[in-house]
């Protein structure tokens, strides 16, 4: 079964940290570019960070220096370490996998940062 399953969301105070994880199944994980997107209420979904199969990373300007994306191709997982969280990081975070026209999404996990 092809699926992405996120875990690790929750409620944290500003300045705190959370680690999100996404487990992939049913795909040749190592050749997919993996990413984390987020969607806050009333806003469009936006890219937070991505990592290619060769581990080249890309970050949104708003999270550079605070968030780190990583992948473990042996375990078919991708993680997002989020430090120095801000209230504006509050959103539903989605795991994404893409390879050419093939795009997969996870169900999303809520991250809430209180001030």
C-alpha positions in Angstrom: 0.0 0.0 0.0 1.4 3.4 -1.0 1.2 5.8 1.9 2.9 8.5 3.9 2.2 8.6 7.6 3.3 11.6 9.7 3.8 11.7 13.5 5.2 14.0 16.1 3.0 17.1 16.0 1.6 18.7 19.1 1.4 21.8 21.3 4.6 23.6 22.3 5.5 27.0 23.7 7.3 29.6 21.6 11.0 28.9 21.6 10.5 25.2 22.0 11.2 22.3 19.7 9.3 19.5 17.9 10.4 16.7 15.6 8.1 15.5 12.9 8.6 12.2 11.2 7.1 10.6 8.1 7.2 7.0 7.2 6.8 6.0 3.6 5.6 2.7 2.3 4.9 1.2 -1.2 7.4 3.4 -3.0 11.1 3.2 -4.0 11.8 5.8 -1.3 15.4 6.6 -2.2 14.6 8.1 -5.6 11.8 10.4 -4.4 12.3 14.0 -3.4 10.7 14.3 0.1 9.3 17.5 1.5 7.4 19.0 4.3 4.6 21.5 3.6 2.4 23.4 6.0 -1.0 25.1 5.8 -2.2 27.6 8.3 -5.9 28.5 8.6 -7.0 30.8 5.8 -3.6 30.5 4.0 -2.3 28.5 1.1 -0.2 25.4 1.6 3.5 26.3 1.4 6.7 24.4 1.1 8.7 24.3 4.4 11.7 22.2 3.4 12.6 19.5 0.9 15.4 16.9 0.4 16.3 15.1 -2.7 17.3 11.5 -3.0 20.9 12.7 -2.9 20.2 14.7 0.2 20.3 18.2 -1.3 18.1 20.3 0.9 16.0 23.4 0.3 14.3 25.6 2.9 11.7 28.4 3.0 13.3 31.6 4.1 11.0 31.8 7.1 12.5 28.6 8.6 16.2 28.8 7.6 18.5 28.3 10.5 15.6 26.9 12.7 14.4 23.8 10.9 16.4 20.9 9.6 15.1 18.2 7.2 16.8 14.8 7.0 16.1 11.4 5.6 17.0 7.8 6.3 16.7 5.8 3.1 17.3 2.5 4.9 14.2 3.1 7.1 12.1 5.0 4.4 11.6 7.9 6.7 12.0 11.7 6.5 12.2 14.0 9.6 11.8 17.7 10.2 13.5 19.0 13.3 11.9 22.3 14.3 13.7 24.5 16.8 13.0 28.0 18.1 9.4 27.6 17.2 7.3 30.7 16.7 3.5 31.2 16.9 3.5 31.8 13.2 4.8 28.2 12.7 1.3 27.0 13.8 -0.2 25.0 11.0 -1.0 21.5 9.8 2.2 20.0 8.5 2.1 17.6 5.5 4.7 15.1 4.3 5.1 15.0 0.6 6.9 12.7 -1.9 7.3 13.5 -5.5 9.0 12.0 -8.5 8.2 13.7 -11.8 4.4 13.8 -12.1 3.9 11.4 -9.2 2.9 13.2 -6.0 2.0 11.7 -2.7 0.7 13.4 0.5 0.3 12.3 4.0 -2.7 13.0 6.1 -1.1 15.9 8.0 -0.2 16.5 11.6 -1.1 19.6 13.7 1.6 21.8 15.1 0.5 24.5 17.5 2.9 27.0 19.0 1.6 29.1 21.9 3.0 32.6 22.7 
